[in-house]
């Protein structure tokens, strides 16, 4: 069950204008969020990242107020408690041709309401102990002003997804300096030498909400990581807000067999994450 709602000039409607800047320039932001009985349990983290994007893209200062009001004034027939996930999309609205930011700016908002997939950990078994991933040939560009944000310019991910080989569940994304950054649609955390490590997102990548949550739960070092670091890791885990936390079983020709202690730590964190929903 899915539903798309649009909010323009403070009014809910079904249509999205053809002149919207999100459509023409990718001039906007989005958040994909799991729901629980109409609540967004990780909303503080989603809101903080959304606000960071609002500030970085120079959206009007009242944009977050508009978002909060929209979430509070949904049509009765489309309440959030009817769904288990929502994608919230913000654009800078409509404007004349050209890249210049229109003045005044009126924000447009979309809500894509849908049913979330099951947590990936629940589908693991002895035959399928984790994800199979590969190293993606597409490289991420470095742009510190956009690093960490969930902006609407996702062409790198579109091209990366097209490079998936048969059997890949995900792929490892490197930047143009050959530093490991993330997955195509997830973040990465590794166990190596008794430490938890995750790639720095200072110049590219998306600062995932579950990644942020994990940094609050574990003693994790944020650092630069090379492909050799990943190959020599004792364990790899990938995460996002829909699939949760999931171990990697194989990356190309490298296999991973986490210790029971490492698996127990991450399994407990996945259970804690699920308990929020």
C-alpha positions in Angstrom: 0.0 0.0 0.0 1.5 3.3 -1.1 0.3 6.9 -1.2 1.9 10.2 -2.4 0.8 13.5 -0.9 1.9 16.9 -2.0 1.8 20.1 0.0 2.1 23.4 -1.9 1.5 26.8 -0.4 0.3 25.2 2.8 -2.4 23.0 1.1 -2.4 19.3 0.5 -3.1 18.1 -3.0 -2.3 15.3 -5.4 -0.3 17.1 -8.1 3.4 18.1 -8.3 4.1 21.2 -10.4 6.2 20.7 -13.6 8.3 23.8 -12.7 9.4 22.4 -9.3 13.1 23.0 -8.7 13.6 19.6 -7.2 12.6 18.1 -10.6 14.7 20.5 -12.6 17.9 20.8 -10.5 17.7 18.3 -7.7 17.3 21.4 -5.5 16.0 19.7 -2.3 16.4 17.2 0.5 14.7 14.0 1.6 14.4 11.7 4.6 13.3 8.0 4.5 11.9 7.0 7.9 10.5 4.0 9.6 7.2 4.5 11.5 5.7 3.0 14.6 2.0 3.6 15.2 2.2 6.9 13.5 5.4 7.9 15.3 8.9 8.5 13.9 11.1 7.0 16.7 14.3 8.3 15.2 12.8 11.7 14.4 15.4 13.7 16.4 18.2 12.3 14.2 16.2 12.7 11.0 15.3 16.3 12.0 18.9 17.2 12.8 20.1 16.0 9.4 17.2 17.7 7.6 18.0 20.9 9.4 21.7 20.6 8.4 20.6 20.3 4.8 18.2 23.2 5.1 21.0 25.4 6.4 23.6 24.1 3.9 21.3 24.7 0.9 20.1 28.1 2.2 16.5 27.2 2.4 14.3 29.8 4.2 14.9 29.8 8.0 11.2 28.8 8.7 11.4 25.6 6.5 11.6 23.3 9.5 8.5 24.9 11.0 6.7 24.3 7.7 7.7 20.6 7.9 6.5 20.2 11.4 3.2 21.9 10.6 2.8 19.6 7.6 3.3 16.5 9.7 0.7 17.7 12.2 -1.9 18.6 9.6 -2.1 15.4 7.5 -5.5 14.6 6.0 -7.4 12.3 8.4 -7.6 9.7 5.6 -3.8 9.6 5.3 -2.6 9.4 8.9 0.9 8.1 9.4 -0.4 5.2 11.6 -1.8 3.6 8.5 1.7 3.0 7.2 5.1 1.7 8.4 7.4 4.0 6.5 7.4 7.5 4.9 9.7 9.3 2.6 9.6 13.1 3.2 10.8 15.2 0.3 11.5 18.9 0.3 12.1 21.1 -2.7 12.8 24.8 -3.0 9.5 25.0 -4.9 8.8 26.6 -8.2 10.6 29.4 -9.9 11.8 30.9 -13.2 14.4 29.2 -15.4 17.9 29.4 -14.2 20.0 28.3 -11.2 19.5 31.5 -9.2 17.6 31.0 -5.9 14.1 32.5 -6.4 13.0 35.3 -4.0 10.8 34.8 -2.3 11.0 31.0 -1.9 8.0 28.9 -1.2 8.9 25.3 -0.1 7.1 22.3 -1.6 6.8 19.1 0.3 6.0 15.5 -0.6 5.2 12.5 1.6 5.5 9.0 0.1 3.7 6.7 2.5 4.5 3.0 2.1 5.0 -0.3 3.9 8.5 -0.9 5.2 10.4 -4.1 4.4 11.2 -6.5 7.2 14.4 -5.9 9.1 17.2 -7.6 7.2 18.7 -9.4 10.3 15.5 -11.4 10.6 16.1 -13.0 7.3 19.6 -14.3 8.1 20.3 -18.0 8.4 23.1 -20.5 8.3 22.8 -20.6 4.5 22.6 -16.8 4.3 24.7 -15.4 7.2 24.9 -11.9 5.7 25.1 -9.7 2.7 27.1 -10.4 -0.4 28.7 -7.2 -1.7 31.2 -6.0 -4.3 33.4 -3.0 -4.9 31.5 -0.6 -7.1 33.4 0.9 -10.1 31.5 4.2 -9.7 33.4 6.7 -7.6 31.9 9.3 -5.4 32.9 12.9 -6.0 34.2 15.0 -3.1 32.1 18.0 -2.2 32.4 19.0 1.5 29.5 21.5 1.3 27.1 18.6 0.5 28.8 15.8 2.5 26.5 14.0 4.9 23.3 15.4 3.5 20.4 13.5 1.8 20.0 15.9 -1.1 18.0 15.0 -4.2 21.1 14.7 -6.4 21.4 10.9 -6.4 22.8 10.3 -9.9 26.0 8.7 -8.5 23.8 6.2 -6.7 21.7 5.6 -9.8 24.8 4.8 -11.8 26.3 2.7 -9.0 23.1 0.6 -8.7 23.3 -0.1 -12.4 26.7 -1.6 -11.9 25.5 -4.3 -9.4 26.6 -7.7 -10.4 24.4 -10.8 -10.1 24.2 -11.9 -6.5 25.2 -8.6 -5.0 23.0 -7.3 -2.2 24.9 -4.1 -1.8 28.2 -2.5 -3.0 31.1 -0.7 -1.5 31.5 2.9 -2.7 34.9 4.6 -2.8 35.5 8.3 -3.6 37.8 9.6 -6.3 40.8 9.4 -3.9 40.1 5.7 -3.4 38.9 6.2 0.2 36.0 3.9 1.3 32.9 6.0 2.1 29.7 3.9 2.3 27.5 1.5 0.5 25.3 2.5 -2.5 22.3 2.8 -0.1 23.8 2.2 3.3 26.6 3.1 5.7 29.5 0.9 6.8 31.0 0.0 10.2 33.8 -2.5 10.6 35.5 -4.4 13.4 39.3 -4.5 13.1 42.0 -5.1 15.7 39.5 -4.9 18.6 38.2 -1.5 17.4 35.0 -0.3 15.8 35.7 1.9 12.8 33.5 3.8 10.3 34.6 5.9 7.3 34.8 9.7 7.6 32.1 11.5 5.7 33.8 14.9 5.7 33.9 15.2 1.9 31.2 12.9 0.5 28.6 10.3 1.5 25.4 10.3 3.5 25.4 10.5 7.3 22.8 7.8 7.9 20.5 8.0 10.8 21.2 4.4 12.0 25.0 5.2 11.6 24.4 8.2 13.9 22.5 6.0 16.3 25.3 3.4 16.3 27.8 6.1 17.1 25.8 6.9 20.2 25.7 3.2 21.3 29.3 2.1 20.6 32.8 3.5 21.0 33.4 4.0 17.3 36.4 5.7 15.7 35.6 7.8 12.6 38.5 7.7 10.3 39.8 7.3 6.7 39.6 3.8 5.5 41.2 2.2 2.4 40.0 -0.8 0.5 42.9 -2.8 2.1 41.5 -1.8 5.5 38.2 -3.3 4.6 39.7 -6.5 3.2 41.7 -7.0 6.4 38.7 -6.3 8.7 37.5 -9.0 11.1 33.8 -8.1 10.4 31.8 -5.7 8.3 28.3 -4.4 9.0 26.0 -2.2 6.8 23.1 -0.2 8.0 20.2 2.1 7.0 16.9 3.2 8.4 14.8 0.6 6.6 17.0 -2.5 6.7 18.6 -1.9 10.1 22.0 -3.4 10.8 23.2 -6.4 8.9 26.5 -8.3 8.7 28.4 -8.7 5.4 29.3 -12.3 4.7 31.4 -11.8 1.5 32.9 -9.0 -0.5 34.0 -10.2 -3.9 36.6 -12.9 -3.0 37.0 -11.9 0.6 34.8 -13.7 3.2 34.0 -12.5 6.7 33.3 -14.7 9.7 32.7 -12.4 12.7 33.4 -13.8 16.2 30.4 -14.8 18.3 31.2 -11.9 20.6 31.1 -9.4 17.7 27.9 -10.8 16.3 26.3 -10.8 19.8 27.1 -7.1 20.2 25.6 -6.2 16.8 22.6 -8.5 17.3 21.9 -6.9 20.6 22.0 -3.4 19.0 19.7 -4.5 16.2 17.3 -5.8 18.9 17.5 -2.5 20.7 16.9 -0.6 17.5 13.8 -2.7 16.7 12.5 -2.2 20.2 12.1 1.5 19.4 9.5 0.7 16.7 
